[in-house]
Amino acid sequence: MSIDARAKIEEMLRRKREAISDTTSSVQNIKPNALVNVPVNVSAPIINVSEEKSNTSALSKINQMLRQRQLEQLDNNQTSQTQNQDTMINNVNSTKAISSVIQTANEVIPQVTAKPRYGLCPSCLADLDIIAGLYACTRCSQHFVRRAAQGDLINCSDLPYGYCRCCELRFPLLKTQGNEGLICSVSQEKYLLSAKGYLRASELPFGLCSCCQAPNPLIAKPDRTICCISSNEEYIKNIDGTVVRRPLEVNLQTNQDIEGALNQGMAAFYYGGFIGGQEPEPPPAQIPKRQRRRWFL
Protein backbone atom coordinates (compact mmCIF):
# COMPACT_ATOMS: atom_id res chain seq x y z
CA MET A 1 0.00 0.00 0.00
CA SER A 2 1.33 3.42 -0.91
CA ILE A 3 2.13 6.22 1.52
CA ASP A 4 -0.79 8.39 0.30
CA ALA A 5 -3.36 5.69 1.10
CA ARG A 6 -1.84 5.24 4.52
CA ALA A 7 -2.07 9.01 5.17
CA LYS A 8 -5.71 9.11 4.14
CA ILE A 9 -6.59 6.26 6.50
CA GLU A 10 -4.76 7.93 9.38
CA GLU A 11 -6.58 11.24 8.72
CA MET A 12 -9.96 9.47 8.70
CA LEU A 13 -9.20 7.73 11.97
CA ARG A 14 -8.07 11.02 13.56
CA ARG A 15 -11.33 12.74 12.65
CA LYS A 16 -13.40 9.90 14.06
CA ARG A 17 -11.43 10.01 17.31
CA GLU A 18 -12.08 13.74 17.61
CA ALA A 19 -15.80 13.22 16.99
CA ILE A 20 -15.92 10.51 19.64
CA SER A 21 -14.11 12.69 22.17
CA ASP A 22 -16.48 15.67 21.49
CA THR A 23 -19.56 13.49 21.92
CA THR A 24 -18.23 12.01 25.16
CA SER A 25 -17.47 15.43 26.65
CA SER A 26 -20.92 16.78 25.74
CA VAL A 27 -22.66 13.80 27.31
CA GLN A 28 -20.69 14.21 30.53
CA ASN A 29 -21.74 17.90 30.80
CA ILE A 30 -25.52 17.15 30.61
CA LYS A 31 -27.35 17.16 33.93
CA PRO A 32 -29.51 14.16 34.80
CA ASN A 33 -32.77 16.10 34.92
CA ALA A 34 -32.06 17.84 31.65
CA LEU A 35 -31.73 14.71 29.58
CA VAL A 36 -35.32 14.93 28.47
CA ASN A 37 -34.87 18.39 26.93
CA VAL A 38 -31.62 17.57 25.11
CA PRO A 39 -32.02 18.36 21.46
CA VAL A 40 -31.06 15.64 19.07
CA ASN A 41 -28.38 16.68 16.59
CA VAL A 42 -29.29 14.85 13.46
CA SER A 43 -26.10 15.94 11.66
CA ALA A 44 -23.82 14.42 14.32
CA PRO A 45 -21.84 11.45 12.98
CA ILE A 46 -22.88 8.02 14.14
CA ILE A 47 -19.90 6.00 15.37
CA ASN A 48 -19.77 2.36 14.36
CA VAL A 49 -17.58 0.44 16.77
CA SER A 50 -17.07 -2.50 14.42
CA GLU A 51 -15.86 -0.14 11.69
CA GLU A 52 -13.42 1.45 14.12
CA LYS A 53 -11.98 -1.96 15.01
CA SER A 54 -11.62 -2.93 11.37
CA ASN A 55 -9.79 0.32 10.59
CA THR A 56 -7.43 -0.23 13.52
CA SER A 57 -6.63 -3.77 12.39
CA ALA A 58 -6.00 -2.52 8.83
CA LEU A 59 -3.57 0.08 10.14
CA SER A 60 -1.69 -2.54 12.17
CA LYS A 61 -1.43 -4.74 9.10
CA ILE A 62 -0.03 -1.82 7.11
CA ASN A 63 2.58 -1.16 9.80
CA GLN A 64 3.53 -4.84 9.85
CA MET A 65 3.95 -4.90 6.05
CA LEU A 66 6.13 -1.80 6.13
CA ARG A 67 8.34 -3.29 8.85
CA GLN A 68 8.69 -6.51 6.84
CA ARG A 69 9.76 -4.57 3.75
CA GLN A 70 12.30 -2.60 5.73
CA LEU A 71 13.76 -5.81 7.16
CA GLU A 72 13.96 -7.39 3.70
CA GLN A 73 15.68 -4.33 2.28
CA LEU A 74 18.17 -4.31 5.15
CA ASP A 75 18.84 -8.03 4.66
CA ASN A 76 19.42 -7.51 0.93
CA ASN A 77 21.88 -4.70 1.64
CA GLN A 78 23.83 -6.88 4.08
CA THR A 79 23.86 -9.80 1.62
CA SER A 80 25.17 -7.66 -1.23
CA GLN A 81 27.83 -6.22 1.07
CA THR A 82 28.93 -9.71 2.09
CA GLN A 83 29.08 -10.82 -1.55
CA ASN A 84 31.22 -7.82 -2.44
CA GLN A 85 33.53 -8.66 0.43
CA ASP A 86 33.86 -12.29 -0.70
CA THR A 87 34.50 -11.17 -4.28
CA MET A 88 37.29 -8.86 -3.20
CA ILE A 89 38.86 -11.60 -1.11
CA ASN A 90 38.66 -14.13 -3.95
CA ASN A 91 40.21 -11.67 -6.38
CA VAL A 92 43.31 -11.50 -4.24
CA ASN A 93 46.18 -13.55 -5.62
CA SER A 94 46.07 -17.11 -4.32
CA THR A 95 49.72 -16.79 -3.35
CA LYS A 96 48.80 -14.17 -0.74
CA ALA A 97 47.39 -14.65 2.73
CA ILE A 98 44.60 -12.41 4.09
CA SER A 99 45.50 -11.59 7.66
CA SER A 100 42.57 -9.29 8.41
CA VAL A 101 39.71 -7.35 6.82
CA ILE A 102 39.07 -3.63 7.39
CA GLN A 103 35.47 -2.56 6.80
CA THR A 104 34.81 1.12 6.13
CA ALA A 105 31.58 2.97 5.45
CA ASN A 106 31.70 2.39 1.69
CA GLU A 107 34.09 -0.50 1.01
CA VAL A 108 35.86 -3.53 2.41
CA ILE A 109 39.67 -3.49 2.30
CA PRO A 110 41.42 -6.88 2.84
CA GLN A 111 44.81 -6.64 4.49
CA VAL A 112 47.14 -8.88 2.45
CA THR A 113 50.47 -10.31 3.53
CA ALA A 114 52.74 -12.30 1.20
CA LYS A 115 53.35 -16.00 1.83
CA PRO A 116 55.81 -18.39 0.13
CA ARG A 117 54.45 -19.88 -3.06
CA TYR A 118 56.10 -23.30 -2.96
CA GLY A 119 57.62 -23.31 0.51
CA LEU A 120 60.92 -22.16 1.93
CA CYS A 121 64.44 -23.21 1.06
CA PRO A 122 65.87 -25.59 3.73
CA SER A 123 69.28 -23.89 3.43
CA CYS A 124 68.60 -20.13 3.44
CA LEU A 125 64.82 -19.96 4.14
CA ALA A 126 64.18 -18.02 0.93
CA ASP A 127 61.17 -18.54 -1.33
CA LEU A 128 61.17 -21.53 -3.68
CA ASP A 129 60.11 -21.60 -7.31
CA ILE A 130 59.56 -24.55 -9.67
CA ILE A 131 61.89 -24.79 -12.67
CA ALA A 132 61.81 -27.88 -14.92
CA GLY A 133 60.07 -29.93 -12.24
CA LEU A 134 62.58 -29.04 -9.51
CA TYR A 135 62.18 -26.75 -6.51
CA ALA A 136 64.69 -23.96 -7.13
CA CYS A 137 65.71 -21.47 -4.46
CA THR A 138 65.38 -17.85 -5.55
CA ARG A 139 68.39 -16.83 -3.45
CA CYS A 140 71.01 -19.60 -3.30
CA SER A 141 69.95 -21.31 -6.60
CA GLN A 142 70.01 -24.80 -5.07
CA HIS A 143 67.60 -27.40 -6.44
CA PHE A 144 65.46 -29.75 -4.38
CA VAL A 145 62.96 -32.59 -4.84
CA ARG A 146 60.45 -34.02 -2.41
CA ARG A 147 61.07 -37.42 -0.89
CA ALA A 148 57.46 -38.39 -1.68
CA ALA A 149 54.28 -36.65 -2.77
CA GLN A 150 54.01 -34.81 0.57
CA GLY A 151 57.51 -35.54 1.88
CA ASP A 152 60.44 -33.42 2.93
CA LEU A 153 62.70 -31.57 0.52
CA ILE A 154 66.02 -33.21 -0.45
CA ASN A 155 68.91 -31.49 -2.17
CA CYS A 156 69.49 -32.92 -5.65
CA SER A 157 73.21 -33.17 -4.94
CA ASP A 158 72.46 -35.66 -2.14
CA LEU A 159 70.54 -38.11 -4.37
CA PRO A 160 72.64 -41.24 -5.05
CA TYR A 161 70.72 -42.19 -8.22
CA GLY A 162 69.29 -38.85 -9.32
CA TYR A 163 65.65 -38.01 -9.90
CA CYS A 164 62.94 -39.28 -12.23
CA ARG A 165 61.74 -37.78 -15.52
CA CYS A 166 58.29 -39.33 -15.59
CA CYS A 167 56.49 -37.03 -13.12
CA GLU A 168 55.67 -33.36 -13.56
CA LEU A 169 57.39 -32.71 -10.24
CA ARG A 170 60.58 -34.77 -9.99
CA PHE A 171 61.02 -37.44 -7.32
CA PRO A 172 64.06 -39.53 -6.24
CA LEU A 173 64.99 -42.78 -7.99
CA LEU A 174 65.28 -45.86 -5.79
CA LYS A 175 67.39 -48.99 -6.22
CA THR A 176 65.44 -52.21 -6.69
CA GLN A 177 66.27 -55.46 -4.91
CA GLY A 178 67.62 -57.09 -8.07
CA ASN A 179 69.93 -55.68 -10.72
CA GLU A 180 67.11 -54.63 -13.00
CA GLY A 181 67.71 -50.91 -12.59
CA LEU A 182 65.88 -48.19 -10.68
CA ILE A 183 62.27 -47.19 -10.07
CA CYS A 184 60.56 -43.89 -9.39
CA SER A 185 59.56 -43.54 -5.74
CA VAL A 186 56.06 -42.29 -6.70
CA SER A 187 55.05 -43.65 -10.13
CA GLN A 188 57.08 -46.90 -9.79
CA GLU A 189 58.24 -46.55 -13.41
CA LYS A 190 61.37 -48.52 -14.28
CA TYR A 191 64.68 -46.93 -15.31
CA LEU A 192 67.72 -48.61 -16.90
CA LEU A 193 71.36 -47.58 -16.63
CA SER A 194 73.03 -46.69 -19.92
CA ALA A 195 76.07 -44.80 -21.12
CA LYS A 196 73.87 -41.68 -21.15
CA GLY A 197 72.66 -42.14 -17.59
CA TYR A 198 69.42 -43.63 -16.35
CA LEU A 199 66.77 -43.80 -19.06
CA ARG A 200 63.08 -44.63 -18.81
CA ALA A 201 62.31 -48.20 -19.80
CA SER A 202 59.18 -46.99 -21.60
CA GLU A 203 61.39 -44.89 -23.88
CA LEU A 204 63.49 -47.97 -24.82
CA PRO A 205 61.23 -50.22 -26.92
CA PHE A 206 64.17 -52.51 -27.79
CA GLY A 207 66.09 -52.22 -24.51
CA LEU A 208 69.84 -51.77 -24.18
CA CYS A 209 72.67 -53.30 -26.16
CA SER A 210 75.05 -56.01 -24.94
CA CYS A 211 77.97 -55.19 -27.22
CA CYS A 212 79.29 -52.11 -25.41
CA GLN A 213 80.96 -52.03 -22.02
CA ALA A 214 78.44 -49.37 -20.93
CA PRO A 215 75.07 -50.37 -22.44
CA ASN A 216 73.59 -48.02 -25.01
CA PRO A 217 70.01 -47.80 -26.26
CA LEU A 218 68.93 -49.92 -29.22
CA ILE A 219 67.15 -48.09 -32.03
CA ALA A 220 65.31 -49.15 -35.18
CA LYS A 221 66.58 -47.99 -38.56
CA PRO A 222 64.28 -47.02 -41.44
CA ASP A 223 64.78 -50.50 -42.95
CA ARG A 224 63.41 -51.98 -39.67
CA THR A 225 66.75 -53.38 -38.57
CA ILE A 226 67.64 -52.98 -34.90
CA CYS A 227 71.11 -51.75 -34.05
CA CYS A 228 73.11 -50.19 -31.25
CA ILE A 229 73.09 -46.41 -31.28
CA SER A 230 76.83 -46.35 -30.53
CA SER A 231 78.51 -49.35 -32.23
CA ASN A 232 75.89 -49.79 -34.99
CA GLU A 233 75.96 -53.55 -34.41
CA GLU A 234 72.79 -55.28 -35.55
CA TYR A 235 70.34 -57.14 -33.33
CA ILE A 236 67.36 -59.36 -34.04
CA LYS A 237 64.08 -59.80 -32.18
CA ASN A 238 63.08 -63.33 -31.21
CA ILE A 239 59.57 -64.73 -31.20
CA ASP A 240 59.34 -64.33 -27.42
CA GLY A 241 60.09 -60.60 -27.75
CA THR A 242 63.69 -60.66 -26.55
CA VAL A 243 66.33 -58.80 -28.56
CA VAL A 244 69.71 -60.53 -29.10
CA ARG A 245 72.76 -59.89 -31.22
CA ARG A 246 72.60 -61.11 -34.78
CA PRO A 247 74.83 -64.23 -35.20
CA LEU A 248 77.78 -63.99 -37.59
CA GLU A 249 77.15 -65.39 -41.05
CA VAL A 250 79.40 -68.41 -41.70
CA ASN A 251 80.95 -68.88 -45.16
CA LEU A 252 79.47 -72.10 -46.60
CA GLN A 253 82.46 -72.58 -48.96
CA THR A 254 84.75 -72.64 -45.96
CA ASN A 255 82.63 -75.28 -44.24
CA GLN A 256 82.67 -77.46 -47.33
CA ASP A 257 86.44 -77.21 -47.57
CA ILE A 258 86.83 -78.18 -43.91
CA GLU A 259 84.47 -81.13 -44.29
CA GLY A 260 86.29 -82.36 -47.39
CA ALA A 261 89.68 -82.10 -45.70
CA LEU A 262 88.43 -84.05 -42.70
CA ASN A 263 87.01 -86.81 -44.90
CA GLN A 264 90.25 -87.14 -46.86
CA GLY A 265 92.41 -87.25 -43.72
CA MET A 266 94.17 -84.07 -44.69
CA ALA A 267 92.95 -82.16 -41.62
CA ALA A 268 92.11 -82.87 -38.00
CA PHE A 269 90.90 -81.23 -34.81
CA TYR A 270 93.20 -80.97 -31.82
CA TYR A 271 93.02 -79.37 -28.41
CA GLY A 272 93.99 -75.90 -29.71
CA GLY A 273 91.56 -75.78 -32.62
CA PHE A 274 91.63 -76.90 -36.26
CA ILE A 275 94.73 -77.27 -38.45
CA GLY A 276 95.16 -78.42 -41.95
CA GLY A 277 97.19 -81.54 -42.83
CA GLN A 278 98.21 -84.25 -40.40
CA GLU A 279 97.77 -84.01 -36.70
CA PRO A 280 100.98 -82.75 -35.07
CA GLU A 281 102.99 -84.95 -32.72
CA PRO A 282 102.50 -84.27 -29.04
CA PRO A 283 105.35 -82.43 -27.33
CA PRO A 284 107.92 -84.60 -25.47
CA ALA A 285 107.17 -85.23 -21.83
CA GLN A 286 109.50 -83.50 -19.42
CA ILE A 287 111.07 -85.89 -16.92
CA PRO A 288 111.63 -84.59 -13.39
CA LYS A 289 115.27 -84.16 -12.37
CA ARG A 290 115.02 -86.75 -9.60
CA GLN A 291 113.86 -89.46 -11.98
CA ARG A 292 116.58 -88.48 -14.46
CA ARG A 293 119.26 -88.96 -11.82
CA ARG A 294 117.97 -92.42 -10.95
CA TRP A 295 118.37 -93.52 -14.56
CA PHE A 296 122.03 -92.59 -14.55
CA LEU A 297 122.80 -94.46 -11.30
Secondary structure, DSSP 8 states (H G I E B T S, - for coil): --HHHHHHHHHHHHHHHHHHHHHHHHHHHS-GGGSTT----TTS----HHHHHHHHHHHHHHHHHHHHHHHHHHHHHHHHHHHHHHHHHHHS-TTEEEEEEEE-SS-EEEEEEE--SS-B-TTT--BEEEETTEEEETTT--EEEESSTT--EEEGGG-SS-B-SSSSS--BEEE-SSSS-EEETTT--EEEEETTEEEEGGG-TT-B-SSSSS--BEEE-TTS-EEETTT--EEEE-TTS-EEE------HHHHHHHHHHHHTTSEEEETTEEEESS----------HHHHHHHH-
